[in-house]
Amino acid sequence: MEVGQSWTDTPRQTGEKGETSSLGASVARLYGRNPPANMTFFRRPFALVGTVGALCLLVVISVRFMAAGPGIISTLWITSGVAVVTWLKGGRGLAYSVAFAALVFMALMAGELILGNPPHRAIIFVGLNLFEIMLAVALLRYVFPKLDVHTVKGQVKLIVTCMIASFPSALVCGALVHHGASDGYLGGVRMWWLGHGLGMLMVLATGLSLSGVISGAVGGISVSRKHRIGRLVEAAAMLVVLVGASLMVFNYSFMAVGFAILPLLLLIAVRMRVLGTAVGLLVVSVIAIKGTMAGSGPYHNMEVGAALAMAQMLILFGYSPVLVVAALLDERDALAERARSGRQKAEETSAAKSRLLANVAHEIKSPVGGIIGIAEMWASGHLGEVTAAQKDMAQMMVRTGRQIENLAHDLLDVSQAESGAVRIELRPTDVAGVLHDVSHTISMMPEAAGLKLDIQVAETGLKVVADSQRLTQIMVNLGSNAVKYGRDGGFVRFSATRREDGIIRLAVEDGGQGLTPEKQVQLFEPFNRLGLERSSIEGHGIGLALSKRLAELQKGQMGVASVQGQGASFWVELPEAY
């Protein structure tokens, strides 16, 4: 889910007349109208109470358990992150923002007062926290409105947002508040900046990725119950191992083995992607900060302030980049899914096209056969005496009908070839026999008159693994094209040669005008006659496409070698039969 979306884009009505009673409704009545959709968050009592209670409790926990030594600044502050996520997902608009900012102010102030902070200090802390919250919301809503945490670019933007949002408050806090940092002003700035920036990063990564999971489930992504249970068990096991390893590294060990956590985080990134990685980072960070504050872990021999600084740096530069790795994996999965979906749609489109071609071919064949029969009877005089002009017209009808009939047969073959319905029987096939049959067939074409037909077989006994009928169909098509388009050269040559790798090449060569490189690229496109649509040469532009597909169905391949002005050589390569 993108940060520009909210959980309450659609207003929820209660009661038969849609009347509501809440803070949101009261605010809306100030404008003399019904409560708008962006105020639905405030029409939910549990959401209001839960938000106030959670923020207040997080303030107390963060300061009581995560404050650095004698200081009062938390070294891992997650309260701002929770407030930002709730703000973004609760609604939008000026009225909502003003009301939610007031809600956050009250919750934070309550927490500070419970901690016993004097009012002036509580106001400073609440003001600084509210400012960084508002700055983060502004950045995510207006600067990065389409941020997606499941992409590498989105994770980088999220890291930048969190660190920028917490920096101004860190500068002010270091100057106004006694923070207890041993290295003075810069120490206070660093403690606030890294503590608040890291906490916000982990909570936002968790909240925004969790929103995507929820929206995906609502959108109809079906996962079996068994699979869900398995994933939950796997996630729980990984979390237990991570907690144990973190305790060993940061609480029960005094060796510099912080790097041992990284492989576990990478494993979680591979298996659980962004959501699991963000939760794991949050757990590791809490344990690392607490252990360092207790004087344990890799930095036990350093002063507390310096040790906490090192722990924060380790989390920021050592562990947090795993979020980018998880996003990269998510992005790869999304690209693979789009490719799979695109391939499926292409296959469905191709199947629909094949069905259409088959239906058209069947619908054409029957009436055309009747027209050809009547025209032949008319031309032969069986329907009465005919004049010479009428006979020519009848014969022209027969020729045209034959062309349409051939087109119907080609369309049917194309549809069957593309759908895989063509029956192919591969068996050893004599190459010389096929070429002689094809040459004989071509010699009977009227266009072949005056052409020299030649057969050259490199050696006797050559055989290929092919369907003899389909191979003959391919070679006849290539030969007829050579006769029609290359007759200017005065010859058509059929040849067969053996390559060293056990492949037999059958070729049809002519001495015509040849093909430009541009035309060779378009040569095997269905219904593309390369600009000869209005020429006197008959054809429909699907013969070569059909021949190429038939060659591929026989585990072969087809191509052309041509230089403009020097003829063309179309070839088919098939495996040799031993």
N, C-alpha and C positions, 0 to 999 in steps of 0.2 A: 504494500500500500504506500502511496506517495504521501509526503507530508502535507500536501495541499488538500487532502481529503480528510473528512471528519467522520466520527461515529454517528453524528446526528444531522446528516444532510437532509433527512426527511423528517418533518415534524410528527411527533407522536401525540395523538389526541386521546383524551380520556373523557368518559361520559358520553351520553348519547348526542349531545350538542357540541362536543369538542371543547368544553369549558375546562380550564385548568386553574389551579391556585398554587402559586409558588413565587419565589423571588423573581424569576424570569417573567412571569405573568405580570407581576407588579411593575417591573421596569417597563414592560411593553405598554402597560396601560397609561404610563406617563406620556406616551406618544399618541394616545387615543386610538389604538388599533389592537387587533388580536396578537398574541405572542408570536414572534417570528420563529422560523425554523432554527435559527442559530442560537436561540435561547432555551432549547429543549433540555440542555444539561441542567439548568436551574429549576426545571419542573420535575426533577427526580430527587426526592429527599435523600435517598440512600447515597446517590452520587455526591451530593453536597456534604453530608455528614462524613462519608467515607474519605473524601478528599481532604477535608479539614483535619480529621483524625489522623490520617496517614502522614500528612505533612508535619503536623505537630509532633507526632511520635518519632518521625525521622530526624527532626531537629534535635530532640532529646537524645536519641541513640547516637547520632553522629558526633555530638559534642561530648557526651559522657564517655563513649568508648573509643573515639577516634581522634580526640584532641591531642596535640603534640605536647607531651610532658607538662610543664607548668603553664603552657600557653592555652589559649582559648580558641584557636583556629583548628578546625577539623582537617586532618590530612587526607581524608577521603569522604567527600561531601556528595551524597546522592540525592539529597532533597531537591535541589534545583532541577535535576534531570527528570524526576517524577513530576514536578510541577510543569515543566515544558511539554512533556508527552501528553499530560492531561489537558493542558491548554490547547495544544494543537488538535487533539482528537475530540475535544468537547464541543467545539463549534467555531464560529467565525463572526466577524462584524465588530463595529465599534462598541455597541452596547454590551455585547458579550465580553469583549476584551476588558472594558472598564469594570464590569461586575466580577470577572474572574480575577483580575489584579487585586481588587478589594478583598476577595476571598483568600487569596494567597497571603496577602498582608496580614489578615487576621490570624491565619493558621500559623505563620512564622512568628508573629508577635506572641501568640499564646505559648509556643514552644520556648521562646527565649525567656519569657517571664517564669515559666515552670522551672527553668534551669537556675533561676535566681539572679539573672543579669539585671543590673539597674536599668531603669527606663531609657536613659540617654544612650547607653551602650546597646540595648536591645533595638532601639530605633535605627542606630547606625548599621548594625548587622542586617536587620530586616530590609533596610533601604538598599544596601549593597547587593543582597541576595535577590531582591525583587528586580533591581536594575539588570543583573546578568540574566535573569530569567526572561525579562522582556526583550533584551538584546538578542538572546538565542532564538526566541519566537519570531522576532522581526527578520532575522537572517534566514531562518528556515522557511518562513512564509512568503517573503518578498524577494530575497536574493537567490535562494535555492528552492523555489516552490515545487520543482519536480524531482527533488532528491529521492533517490531510491537506494536504500542501504544494501540491497542485494547486488549492487554493481560496484566495481572498483572506484569509478569516478564518484559515486555517491558516498562511499566510505571516506574517501579523501576529503570531500566537502564537509562531511559530518565532523571529522577530526578538526578541520580548520574552523568550523563554526564553534565547536565547544571551546577551543583554546582562545579564540578571539572574544567570545562572549564573557569568559571569566577574567580576562586580562585587565580591563579598566577597573573592576571592583577590587582586584588584587592590588593595583597601584594605590587606590584610595585607602584600602584597609591597612596597608603597610605604613601609611603616614598617620592615620587617625587612631589606631587601636594598638594597645600593648599586646603583642602577639606571642611573646615568649620565645621567639626564635633567637638562637645564640649568635647568629651572624647578622643581627640588626635588621635594617629596613629591607634589604634585598632578600634576606631569609624569610621575612614575613610575606613579601610579594610572592616568592617562589612557593611557599607553603600553601597559600590560598590558591594561587593560579593552578598549580599541578593538582592539588586535592580536589578543587571544584571542577577543573577541566576534565580530569580522568573520570570522576564520578558521573558527570553529565554525559560523557561519551559512552560509558558502559550502559547506563540506563536508557539513553536514547537509542542505542543500537538494539538493545533488548526490546524496548517498547515498539519501535517502528517495525522491526522484523516480526514481532509477535502479531502486530496488526496485519501484516501481509499474510501470515499463516491463517489468521481468523477469516480474513476476506476470501482467501483461497478456499477454505472449507465451506463458507457460505455460498461461494460461486459454484459449487457443485463438484469439487475435486473429490472423487470417491476413493477411499482407501479401506481395505478390508479390516475388520476388527482385529484379526490375528496379526496383521502387519502393524497396526497401531500399537497393540500391546507389546509386540517385539521391539518396536522403536523406543517405546517408553522404558522398557527393561534395559535396553542398551544404553539409553541416555542416563538412566539412574546409575548403572554400573560405572560408566565413564566418570560421572560426577563423584561417586564415592572414591574411585581411584585418584581423581584429581585432588579431592580434599585431603586424602591420606598423604599423597605426595607433597602437597603444599605444607601440611603440618610438619612433615619430616624435614623439609628444606628450611622453613622459616621459624619453626618453634622448637624442634628437638635436635637440630643440628647446628654446629658452629663452623661448618665448612662452606666455602664459596661454590655451592652447587645450584645456584638459581637457574642455570641453564637447563637443569633436568626437567623443569616444568614445560619448556618449550615443545618437546616432542609430543607430550600429552595434549597440549593445546592444538597442535597441528593435526593430531588424530581426531580430535573433536571437530575441528574445522572440516576435515574430510567427510566425517560421518554425519555431523549435525548442522553443518553450514553456519550461517551468521547467527541465528538465534542461540544455538548451543555454545558457540564461541563467546558470544557476549555474556551469557550467564556464567560460563567458566571463568572468564576474565574477572568478572565481579567477585566471584568466590575467591579466586587466587589473590586479588587485590586486598580484600578484607583480611585474609589470613596473613598476607605478607606485611601489611601495615601493622597489624596487632602484634605479630611476632617481633618485628623490628622495634616497636615501642617497648616491648618487654625485654629487650636486650639480647634476643636470640637471632639466629639466622646468619646469613653471609656477612652482615655488617655489625656483628656483636661487639667488635673491638673499636668501634667508632663512637664519637659523641652522638647522642640521640638525634639532635637536629640534622647532623650530617648523614647519619644512618638513614633517617627518613627521606632525606633528599635523594640518596642513592636508591632506596627502594622505589620511590616515585619515578625516578629516571628509568629504572629497570622495567617497571610496568609500562611506561610510556613508549620507550624505544625498543624494549626487548620483547614484550608480550602483545601490546596493542596492535602491531602490524599484522598479527595473525588474523585480525578482522578483515584486512584487505585480502588475505589469502582465501578466507571463507567466501568473501564477496566475489572473488575471481572464479571460484568453483561454482557458485550460484549463477554467475553470468554465463559460464560455460554450459551449465545445465539448461539455462533458458535458451541459449543459441541452439543447442542440440534439439530441444523440444520444438523450437520454431522450424528448424530444418526438417524434423520428422513430420511435423504438421504440414509443411509446404510440400514435402514429398508425397504425403498421403493425398493431399488435395490434387496434386498433379496426376497421381495415379487414377484418382476418381474421375478427373476431367478426361484423361486419356481413355478410360474405359467407356465413359459416356460418348466420346467422339467415335470410338470404335463401334459402339452399338448403333449410333446414328448412321455411320457409313454403311454398316451391314444392312440396316433397314432401307436406306436409300437404294443400295444396290439391288436388293430383292424387289423393291417396288418398281425399279426401272426395267428389270429383265423381262418380266411377263408382257407388258404392253409393247415394248420394243420388239420382242420376238414376233408378236402379231403383225406389227407394222412391216417388218422385214418380209414376212410371208406374203402379205397382200401385195407389197411392192414387187416382189419377184414374180408373182402370178400376173400382175399388170404388165410387167416388162416382157414376159414370155407370151403374152397374148391370150392367156387363158380366160381373161375377163372380157374379151372382145378385141376387135381390131384396134391397134394403136398406131399413131403416127410416129415418125422418127423423133419429133420433139418430145412427145409423151413418153417414148421409150427411154430417152435420155433422162428425163425427169424421174422416171421410176428407178432407173439404175442409180441415180444420185441419191434417191431415198434409201436404197439398199445400202450404199456405201456409208451414208450418214448413220443409218441404223446400226451397221456393223461397228462403227466407231463408238457409238453410245453403248453398245453391248460389250465391247472390249473394256470401256471405261467402267461399266458395272462390275465386270469380272475383276478388274484391278482394284476397285474400291473394296470389293469383298475380300480380296487377298490382303489388302492393307489392313483392314479391320481385324482379320484373323491373325495376321502377323503381330500387330501391336498388342492384341489381347492374349497372345500366346496360344491361340486355339489352332494354329497350323500344325498339322500332323507331320512330324519329321521322322523318317526312318533312316538312321545312319548305317551305312554298310559300305564295304569296299566297292568303289566305282571306277571303272576303266576310263581313264582320262581321254585317250585317243578316240575311243568310241563315242564319247559325249561330243567331242569337238567335231568329228565327222558328221554326226547327226545334226548338230547345230549348223554347220556349214551348208549341208544339203537344204535345210529349212530356209536359211537366209538366201540361198541361190534362187529360190522360187519366188522371192519378192520382186515385183515389177521394178522397184527402185534399184535392184542389184544388177540390172542389165548393163553390161559393159564394164563391170567391176571385176578385178582379179581377186578371187578368194583363195587364200593360202593357209595351210596348216603346217605348223612347225612344232614337233614334239621332241624335246631334248634327247630322250631315250625311250626305248620300248618298255612296255610293261608298267608304266606309271599308274598308280592307283591312289585315290584319295578316299578318306572317310567322309561320305556325303550321302544325301538323299538324291538319287539320280534324277528324279523328276524335277525337284526344285533346282538342282544345279543346272539342268538343261534349260529351265525357265529363265534363270539368271543369265546364262550365256546367250540365249536367243535374244533377250532384251538388250544386252550389250551389243550384240551383232547387228540388230536392227537399227539401234541408235547410230552405230558406226556407218551403216549404209545410208541412213537419212541425212546425217549431219557431216559426214566426212567423205562423201563420194567424190568431192573435188580432187582428192589425192589419187584416185584411180585404183585403190586396193583396200582390202580389209584382211588383216592377218590374225589368225588364231594360233596361240602358242602356249606351251606348257614347259616349265622348267622346275628343277628341284633345287631347294636351298640346302645348305649344309646342316641346318638344324631340323631337317625332316619335314619341312613345309613345302607344299607344291603350289606354285603360282600359275594360274590360268589367266591369260591376258587376251584382250581384243584390241588391236592396234589399227588406226586409220591414218591416212595422210592428209586430213582436212585442215581447217583453219586453226585448230587447237583452241585452248582456253586460256584466258588471262587468270592470274592468281586470284583476283577478286571473284571471278565466276566460279573458280574451283571451290572456293569457300561455300558458295551457295548451292553447289551442284546437287547435293543429296537432300535438299529441302523439298518436302512434298508440294506439288502444284507450282513449283517455281521453274519456268521454262527459260529463264535467263534472257528475257526480252524478246523471245521468238513467238510470243502469243499470237501475233498477227501475221506470221509468216505462212507460206504455203505448205510447210512441213507439218504433217499431222502429229499430234501428241497431246498428252494431258499433264505431263510433268510429275507423274507419280511412279514411273517405272524404275528409276534409279533408287528412289527411297525404298521401294518395295524390295528391290534386289539386294540392297545393303542389309535390310532387316533379315531377309531370308539367309544371306550369308552368315550373319551373326547367329541365327538359330542353328546353323550347322557347325557352330564353334569355329567359324572362320572370320575373315575380315575383308573389306573391300575398299579400294581407293583408286586414284587416278594419277597419272604422270603426264604432264602436257606442257608444251612450250608454244606460245602463240605463234601461228604461222607454220608450225612443224608437226601438226597432227596431235593425236591424243592416244594414250594407252590406258584402258580401264582394266583393272586386275582384281582377281579374287584369290585369296590365299586360304588353303585348307590343309589340315594335317594329312600326312601320307599314311596310307594303309599298308601294313606289313604282312 
